């Protein structure tokens, strides 16, 4: 239960910090933080939780990460679905709190940092471009996670590498999909936006899972006894 609470809190922080920076601060008049600031915010949420709660739950904060670690033989089957449930619930609570804050000055929520493709992509990128982007970005994210947390990797630096990897991923892909690589983050925002966000949500569940699973298989080979 402590692990699940840690995952709940960690995913809550990721959605509140990352999506909150996009909704509240990205385009704030005159001093908005922009895409670079939002990218850093997502990276910082993972970095801070990795070093504060990682020793309790591993700080997955993302169903795709849990699935990728499971495919890679680094996570137990019995914990997989409870972790995913805790992550989704943590994200939903964060989105609910963000909704209350974002509408506190009478503003509408707009796209609420929801993920989208086609006309709902920030750069109007196609379904295919968005699908490829999310699969590849999640694949690389899991490769970094699996490598940085390998018992042969330098100790103590995993959180830094993972947080910076998520920052880099956002720097690349915010214009394409608003960057998901995390089904819990996508679900939480889509629930409040409804409509098109729910209709397009399938991509931001499927693509991260595919990318993560592929990375789990590849790193299982790279990190195997025959390396």
C-alpha angles and dihedrals in degrees: 000000000000089000091052092048089050091051090047092052093042095051089044089057093046093054095040094047099038102037090033091059090050095047100039109025112020097086101018107152114273097345105045116150095227127198094316091055093049090048090052091047093057091047092048093052091057093042094052095045093045090060097037104040104009092096089059104045107000090253098255093158089175134071090220090056091051091049093047092050090047092051088047091055094248101108132052123246093227092062097043102087096037089053092049091049092050091049094050093047092049091051092049093052091050091050090050092052091045089052091055092049096043093052093044093099095046095265125142115240095239111190090341091215089294118162120249148159134211110014090000094055111101088233095032092248118174128254090255094050090048093047093051092045094052094045094049095042092050091045091055092043091056093045088057092045094048093045097044092049095045112122088238094054120099108280122246099019102085095096092051094049093046095046092049091046091056090048091053092047090055092047088057103039112030090094090053105047107346081259121272113170081153125075093198091057091048095046093049094056096038092056091061096041095044121176112056093012092059091044092054096039093096091074093054091051098042102041098051091047092050092047092047094047092050090050090050090055094045095048091046086061095042094047096041126117092266096061 
